[in-house]
């Protein structure tokens, strides 16, 4: 203490020492930051209270009270939420307005440097999907509907992708469009996914989209007008067949080609493959493409010895033996379990992770399946390309798909392409030309991953005292955890934890070198511009078309 006092006697040292002393003092955490910490770590109310208590006991009372955190939660929720025992929803207009407000609040520093912009457009993807395997609680529903069950959940969601102004400058860009943290729930309902439910849901949201009005945001006495551009792309193959009116799951939902035509036509440009233009708007569904491609090559391998698409009763034992042999090899050599039903009855072991791991080593995978290496390798390149968040040169992609189509037809013309493989190879470049953003950005990964989060939240972060309380807590937590402003607080940390692989050179060759929109200076809540980030952190916003592309420039 005497040493410090002697130092402070000299005026040139006093200010510096005071700063050092004050700098060592703990600083209070803002309620929004505390809420982000709670959600990021999956804490319950009790766990948060215990952390606050032990910090306080050690003389470091930096966490706000849980009451303040609750107030921060209310800012993450739009108006007009309606909840009953079997359904919770929010009007589309209300959720879009709230999402736009939170994004603009996050980007207020950007608004300072673009004062001449008054009209903005928020590009949003939306969709709906069902999931099974939810916990069934032994509580009756107050309604008299006998068939109401809680083991199936049907969810409608939106994902904000990009906010642009009238000069086509990007004011805000969703840097992780396939993250569950930006996947916002419109409606969750305990109902089984059926054709009638899907068609009613599509009609319901289309009516709300037609009724959308321009949203006003006041900033520094200036009025900003926001319009919404909606894209129905968060869907799987089943939903796509239903919304396009495709009666057979073996027919292409875009051009209507039937299995016999897929088997006999070897011309890539055949008139039978003429696409219905309105069906291009539904995207490519990259996640399900991985799974369908995996199942497709497995089916070929099972029947490769017979070289027959339709097998007779006498050949079934041989196909079953071949299938078991391949399953054992994949397990022993690659640690993969394929074509095995899950214990809870919700699908099979063929998921996105299994498909990505299988195709990650094309040589070994093709050897196990005894299939042409070039076909497997090209499939892998195509799947990575359509999953990337970069613009793809549609002409190059088409040429690559033509080569792949020819190789396939030369080796396996006896087995018709599955609708998904046909859709990607034949119509992939057309879908890319019709998309306003890269096809990978419009993917359904986040909405599919959200289904697991609903199951976990319902079990671990929701009250069980009544069905109304349970669905209320699940819906509110989904809104809180998907708030754009809140989800941007720890974005860089999540990105660093996310493992990325280098793009193969063949994929880089398919990239378009110039991205259409200009990207304005973009800031985060962490008061750092994107240009000031670490040089070793990959960032799509820092894309330079003059850089010579190689394997070090891109991750996926």
ABEGO torsion letter per residue (X at the ends): XAAAAAAAABAAAAAAAAAAAAAABBBBBBAAAAAAAAAAAGBBAAAAAAAAAAAAAAGBBABBBAAAAAAAAAAABBBGBBBBAABBBBBAAAAAAAAAAAAAAAAAAAAAABAABABBBBBBBBEBBBBBGBBBBBBBBABABAABBAABBBBBBBBBABBBBAAGBBABBBABAABAAABBBABBBBBBBBAAAAAAAAAAAAAAAAABBBBBBBBGGBBBBBBBBBBBABBBAAAAAAAAGBABAABBAAAGBBAAAAAABABAABAAABBBAAAAAAEAGAAAAAAAAAAAAAAAAAAAAAGBABBBAAAAAAAAAAAAAAAAAAAAAAGBBBGBBBAAGBEBABBAAAAAAAAABAAAAAAAAGBBAAAAAAAAAAAAAAABABBBBAAAAAAAAAAAAAAAAAAAAABBBBAAAAAAAAAAAAAAAABABBAAAABAAAAAAAAAAAAAAAAAABBAABAAAAAAAAAAAAAAAABAAAAAAAAAAAAAABBBBBBBAAAAAABBABBABBBBBBBBAAGBBAAABBAABBBAAABBAABBBBAAABBX
